[in-house]
């Protein structure tokens, strides 16, 4: 990944380039950005620039042996850690083939995209990753430069892994850099945050997303502007909208709400079984989607049509369903969705949670 392959964000790029050229590279940096931001892409471009043998004023050369290895995610001095199923035999190094394909296909992808690719329901970063990393960092670098560790989704390090990483951050080996890529800082150990330098990666602007879609997805200028508005700074979301042929997410959610409204137990029970078979990240994403839709219904009910970022079937659903909801049951339903998200995140049985919330929503709609 090169800086020029990332649309916009020139201020962040120049700041990182100056740090390297002025030899002000912090040993541990936290690339913090929202979902669909360029936090991973920027960390990869930064690592490429650091390793480049022929640095240009505004980017790595992209031609030297180090740049070539970095483009293939195959540099021997760069270690990648990311969520897997956990355990001693299921570590990041076992998924490098899938990781290389994932980064090439979806450099702005999220955790759900990754777990779906490797067919794992719930990912985590176990303590064994940190132990293995300590052993690898004790060796000399192959190329004689920096040893770099890129940890993607560092916020889901389990406590043991986080504490083990903390020890390395406190006493880092010489010529070693740690680049932690996160979406949510509040889930990280505060002791890790205190030992890292934050690199804030803002969301993409509508203009940056539109430009990316026009140049890389052959989307018309008018459609690109519409998609950019709907994606709310999330480039991954904009690509989903641009490439979407059928909105399965909305279709499933709309059917669920209709079954709740009709109190159709014969349909709700099989839906609960189906929901139970999905991965944890999918379950959480569906509840988050529900929160988004009910937020739009709230805006529609209170004259905020101009603020609604929906189109097509989603917009029609909001317009029709707003007739059966009011301020009181809207508030109660959003509370139920938030509580269900909390329980799913803490490993409650998804089928029970789904049936419970379905019956509660049904009661509120009647």
C-alpha positions as CSV (number, residue, x, y, z in Angstrom):
1,X,0.0,0.0,0.0
2,X,1.3,3.4,-1.0
3,X,0.1,6.8,0.2
4,X,-1.0,7.8,-3.3
5,X,-3.3,4.8,-3.4
6,X,-5.3,6.3,-0.5
7,X,-7.8,9.0,-1.6
8,X,-7.5,12.3,0.2
9,X,-6.2,12.7,3.8
10,X,-3.2,14.6,2.6
11,X,-2.7,16.3,6.0
12,X,-2.2,12.9,7.7
13,X,0.1,11.7,5.0
14,X,2.3,14.7,5.2
15,X,2.5,14.5,9.0
16,X,3.6,10.8,8.8
17,X,6.2,11.6,6.1
18,X,7.6,14.5,8.1
19,X,8.0,12.3,11.2
20,X,10.0,9.8,9.2
21,X,12.2,12.4,7.5
22,X,12.9,14.2,10.7
23,X,13.6,10.9,12.5
24,X,10.8,11.5,15.0
25,X,9.2,8.0,14.6
26,X,7.5,6.9,17.9
27,X,8.1,3.3,18.8
28,X,4.4,2.6,19.3
29,X,1.6,4.4,17.4
30,X,-2.1,4.1,17.5
31,X,-3.9,4.5,14.1
32,X,-7.3,5.4,15.4
33,X,-10.2,5.7,12.9
34,X,-13.8,4.8,12.5
35,X,-15.1,1.8,10.6
36,X,-14.5,2.2,6.9
37,X,-11.7,4.7,7.5
38,X,-8.1,4.5,6.1
39,X,-6.6,3.5,9.5
40,X,-5.3,0.1,8.2
41,X,-4.4,1.5,4.8
42,X,-2.5,4.4,6.3
43,X,-0.6,2.1,8.7
44,X,0.5,-0.1,5.7
45,X,1.5,2.9,3.6
46,X,3.5,4.3,6.6
47,X,5.3,1.0,7.1
48,X,6.1,0.9,3.4
49,X,7.5,4.4,3.4
50,X,9.7,3.6,6.5
51,X,11.1,0.5,4.7
52,X,11.5,2.2,1.3
53,X,15.1,2.3,0.0
54,X,14.4,5.3,-2.3
55,X,12.0,7.6,-0.4
56,X,10.4,10.4,-2.5
57,X,9.2,13.7,-1.1
58,X,5.6,12.6,-0.9
59,X,5.6,8.8,-1.0
60,X,7.6,5.5,-1.2
61,X,9.1,4.7,-4.6
62,X,7.0,1.6,-5.0
63,X,9.8,0.0,-7.0
64,X,12.6,-1.1,-4.7
65,X,12.8,-4.6,-3.3
66,X,11.4,-3.5,0.1
67,X,8.4,-1.8,-1.5
68,X,7.8,-4.8,-3.6
69,X,7.8,-7.1,-0.6
70,X,5.5,-4.7,1.3
71,X,3.0,-4.6,-1.6
72,X,2.8,-8.4,-1.3
73,X,2.6,-8.2,2.5
74,X,5.6,-10.5,2.5
75,X,8.3,-8.4,4.1
76,X,10.3,-10.6,6.5
77,X,10.7,-7.8,9.1
78,X,7.0,-7.0,9.2
79,X,4.7,-9.1,11.5
80,X,0.9,-9.0,11.2
81,X,-1.4,-9.8,14.1
82,X,-5.2,-9.9,13.6
83,X,-8.3,-11.6,15.0
84,X,-8.5,-15.4,14.5
85,X,-10.4,-18.2,16.4
86,X,-7.6,-18.0,19.0
87,X,-5.7,-20.8,20.7
88,X,-2.1,-21.9,20.3
89,X,-2.7,-23.7,16.9
90,X,-4.8,-20.9,15.4
91,X,-2.6,-17.9,15.1
92,X,-2.3,-15.0,12.6
93,X,0.6,-16.6,10.8
94,X,-1.7,-19.5,9.8
95,X,-4.0,-17.2,7.9
96,X,-1.5,-15.1,6.0
97,X,-2.8,-16.3,2.6
98,X,-6.3,-15.2,3.4
99,X,-5.0,-11.9,5.0
100,X,-3.1,-11.0,1.9
101,X,-6.2,-11.6,-0.2
102,X,-8.4,-9.6,2.2
103,X,-6.2,-6.6,2.3
104,X,-5.9,-6.6,-1.5
105,X,-9.6,-6.9,-2.0
106,X,-11.0,-4.8,0.9
107,X,-8.3,-2.6,2.5
108,X,-11.1,-0.6,4.1
109,X,-13.0,-3.8,5.3
110,X,-14.3,-4.4,8.8
111,X,-14.1,-7.2,11.3
112,X,-17.3,-8.8,10.0
113,X,-15.9,-8.9,6.5
114,X,-12.7,-10.6,7.8
115,X,-14.4,-13.2,10.0
116,X,-16.7,-14.1,7.1
117,X,-13.7,-14.6,4.8
118,X,-12.0,-17.0,7.2
119,X,-15.3,-18.7,8.2
120,X,-15.1,-17.9,11.9
121,X,-18.0,-16.7,14.0
122,X,-16.2,-14.9,16.7
123,X,-12.6,-13.7,16.5
124,X,-10.1,-12.8,19.1
125,X,-6.4,-12.1,19.6
126,X,-5.1,-14.6,22.2
127,X,-2.2,-14.3,24.6
128,X,-0.2,-16.8,22.5
129,X,0.1,-14.2,19.8
130,X,2.0,-12.0,22.2
131,X,4.2,-14.8,23.3
132,X,5.1,-15.8,19.8
133,X,5.7,-12.1,19.0
134,X,8.2,-11.8,21.8
135,X,10.2,-14.7,20.4
136,X,10.2,-13.2,16.8
137,X,11.3,-9.8,18.0
138,X,14.3,-11.3,19.8
139,X,15.8,-12.1,16.4
140,X,17.8,-9.7,14.3
141,X,16.0,-8.1,11.4
142,X,16.5,-9.7,8.0
143,X,17.0,-6.5,6.1
144,X,18.9,-4.6,8.8
145,X,16.2,-1.9,9.2
146,X,13.2,-1.6,11.4
147,X,11.2,-4.6,12.6
148,X,7.5,-3.6,12.4
149,X,4.5,-5.1,14.1
150,X,1.0,-4.2,12.7
151,X,-1.8,-5.2,15.0
152,X,-5.2,-4.8,13.3
153,X,-8.4,-4.6,15.5
154,X,-6.1,-4.3,18.6
155,X,-9.1,-3.4,20.7
156,X,-10.1,-7.0,20.9
157,X,-6.9,-8.2,22.4
158,X,-7.9,-10.3,25.4
159,X,-6.7,-9.2,28.8
160,X,-3.8,-11.7,28.9
161,X,-2.7,-10.7,25.4
162,X,-3.0,-7.0,26.2
163,X,-0.8,-7.4,29.3
164,X,1.8,-9.4,27.5
165,X,1.9,-6.7,24.7
166,X,2.2,-4.0,27.4
167,X,5.4,-5.5,28.6
168,X,6.9,-5.3,25.1
169,X,5.7,-1.7,24.7
170,X,7.3,-0.7,28.0
171,X,10.7,-2.2,27.0
172,X,10.7,-2.4,23.2
173,X,13.5,-4.1,21.4
174,X,15.8,-1.8,19.5
175,X,14.7,-0.7,16.0
176,X,11.2,-2.0,16.6
177,X,7.9,-0.2,15.7
178,X,4.4,-1.1,16.8
179,X,1.5,0.1,14.8
180,X,-1.8,-0.6,16.5
181,X,-4.9,-0.2,14.2
182,X,-8.2,0.4,16.1
183,X,-11.7,1.5,15.6
184,X,-12.6,2.0,19.2
185,X,-10.1,3.2,21.7
186,X,-12.4,2.8,24.7
187,X,-12.0,-1.0,24.5
188,X,-8.2,-0.8,24.8
189,X,-6.3,-1.1,28.0
190,X,-5.6,2.5,29.3
191,X,-2.0,1.5,30.0
192,X,-1.6,0.6,26.3
193,X,-3.1,3.9,25.2
194,X,-0.7,5.8,27.5
195,X,2.3,4.2,25.9
196,X,1.3,4.9,22.3
197,X,1.3,8.0,20.1
198,X,-2.2,8.5,18.6
199,X,-2.5,9.1,14.9
200,X,-6.1,10.3,14.3
201,X,-7.5,9.1,11.0
202,X,-10.7,11.1,10.2
203,X,-13.6,9.8,8.2
204,X,-13.5,10.4,4.5
205,X,-15.2,13.5,3.2
206,X,-18.1,13.1,0.7
207,X,-15.8,14.6,-2.0
208,X,-13.1,12.1,-1.3
209,X,-15.5,9.1,-1.4
210,X,-17.1,10.4,-4.6
211,X,-13.6,10.8,-6.2
212,X,-12.7,7.3,-5.2
213,X,-15.9,5.8,-6.6
214,X,-15.5,7.7,-9.9
215,X,-11.8,6.7,-10.4
216,X,-11.9,3.1,-9.1
217,X,-15.5,1.9,-9.5
218,X,-16.6,3.5,-12.7
219,X,-19.5,5.2,-11.0
220,X,-21.1,8.2,-12.5
221,X,-20.5,11.6,-10.9
222,X,-24.1,12.0,-9.8
223,X,-24.4,8.5,-8.4
224,X,-21.1,8.9,-6.6
225,X,-22.3,12.0,-4.8
226,X,-25.5,10.1,-3.7
227,X,-23.5,7.2,-2.4
228,X,-21.0,9.4,-0.6
229,X,-23.9,11.2,1.2
230,X,-25.4,7.8,2.2
231,X,-22.2,6.3,3.4
232,X,-21.5,9.0,6.0
233,X,-17.7,8.9,5.7
234,X,-17.4,5.1,5.6
235,X,-15.6,4.1,2.4
236,X,-16.3,0.4,3.0
237,X,-20.0,1.2,3.3
238,X,-19.9,3.2,0.0
239,X,-18.4,0.2,-1.8
240,X,-21.1,-2.0,-0.4
241,X,-23.8,0.4,-1.7
242,X,-22.1,0.8,-5.1
243,X,-21.8,-2.9,-5.6
244,X,-25.0,-4.0,-4.1
245,X,-27.5,-5.8,-6.3
246,X,-29.9,-6.9,-3.5
247,X,-30.1,-5.5,0.0
248,X,-30.1,-8.7,2.0
249,X,-29.5,-6.9,5.3
250,X,-32.5,-4.7,4.9
251,X,-34.7,-7.5,3.5
252,X,-34.0,-9.6,6.5
253,X,-34.6,-6.8,9.0
254,X,-37.8,-5.6,7.3
255,X,-39.2,-9.2,7.4
256,X,-38.3,-9.4,11.1
257,X,-40.1,-6.2,11.9
258,X,-43.2,-7.2,9.9
259,X,-43.3,-10.6,11.7
260,X,-43.1,-8.7,15.0
261,X,-45.9,-6.3,14.0
262,X,-48.1,-9.3,13.0
263,X,-46.9,-11.3,16.1
264,X,-46.3,-14.2,13.8
265,X,-44.8,-16.8,16.1
266,X,-44.6,-19.4,13.4
267,X,-42.2,-17.2,11.5
268,X,-40.3,-15.7,14.4
269,X,-39.2,-19.0,15.9
270,X,-37.4,-20.1,12.6
271,X,-35.9,-16.7,12.3
272,X,-34.5,-17.0,15.8
273,X,-33.0,-20.3,14.8
274,X,-31.4,-18.7,11.7
275,X,-30.2,-15.8,13.8
276,X,-28.6,-18.2,16.2
277,X,-26.5,-19.8,13.4
278,X,-24.9,-16.5,12.4
279,X,-21.6,-15.3,13.7
280,X,-21.5,-12.9,16.6
281,X,-20.3,-10.0,14.5
282,X,-23.2,-10.5,12.1
283,X,-25.7,-10.6,15.0
284,X,-24.3,-7.4,16.5
285,X,-24.3,-5.7,13.0
286,X,-27.9,-6.6,12.5
287,X,-28.9,-5.0,15.9
288,X,-26.8,-1.9,15.0
289,X,-28.6,-1.7,11.7
290,X,-31.9,-1.8,13.5
291,X,-30.7,1.1,15.7
292,X,-29.9,3.0,12.6
293,X,-33.3,2.4,11.0
294,X,-35.2,3.4,14.1
295,X,-33.1,6.6,14.3
296,X,-34.2,7.4,10.8
297,X,-37.8,6.7,11.7
298,X,-37.5,9.1,14.6
299,X,-36.2,11.8,12.3
300,X,-39.0,11.2,9.8
301,X,-41.6,11.4,12.5
302,X,-40.3,14.7,13.6
303,X,-39.9,16.5,10.3
304,X,-36.3,15.7,9.7
305,X,-36.7,14.2,6.3
306,X,-33.7,16.2,4.9
307,X,-31.4,14.5,7.4
308,X,-32.3,11.0,6.5
309,X,-29.5,9.1,4.7
310,X,-31.5,6.3,3.1
311,X,-32.9,5.5,-0.3
312,X,-34.9,2.9,-2.1
313,X,-36.5,0.2,-0.1
314,X,-35.0,1.4,3.1
315,X,-36.6,4.8,2.7
316,X,-39.9,3.3,1.8
317,X,-39.8,1.1,4.9
318,X,-39.0,4.1,7.2
319,X,-41.9,6.1,5.7
320,X,-44.4,3.2,6.1
321,X,-43.3,2.0,9.5
322,X,-43.3,5.5,11.0
323,X,-47.1,5.3,11.0
324,X,-47.1,2.5,13.6
325,X,-44.6,4.0,16.0
326,X,-44.5,7.0,18.3
327,X,-42.0,8.7,20.5
328,X,-42.6,6.4,23.5
329,X,-42.3,3.0,21.7
330,X,-39.5,4.3,19.6
331,X,-37.5,5.1,22.7
332,X,-38.3,1.7,24.3
333,X,-37.5,-0.3,21.1
334,X,-34.1,1.4,20.7
335,X,-33.4,0.6,24.4
336,X,-34.2,-3.0,23.7
337,X,-31.9,-3.2,20.7
338,X,-29.1,-1.6,22.7
339,X,-29.6,-4.0,25.6
340,X,-29.7,-7.0,23.2
341,X,-26.4,-5.8,21.6
342,X,-24.9,-5.7,25.1
343,X,-26.0,-9.3,25.8
344,X,-24.8,-10.7,22.5
345,X,-21.4,-9.0,23.0
346,X,-21.2,-10.8,26.3
347,X,-22.0,-14.2,24.8
348,X,-25.7,-14.6,25.7
349,X,-27.5,-17.3,23.7
350,X,-28.5,-15.5,20.5
351,X,-31.7,-17.5,20.0
352,X,-33.1,-16.6,23.4
353,X,-32.1,-12.9,23.0
354,X,-33.8,-12.7,19.6
355,X,-37.0,-14.3,20.7
356,X,-37.2,-12.1,23.8
357,X,-36.7,-8.9,21.9
358,X,-39.1,-10.0,19.1
359,X,-41.9,-10.5,21.6
360,X,-41.1,-7.3,23.4
361,X,-41.1,-5.3,20.2
362,X,-44.4,-7.0,19.1
363,X,-46.0,-5.8,22.4
364,X,-44.8,-2.2,21.9
365,X,-46.1,-2.1,18.3
366,X,-49.6,-3.2,19.2
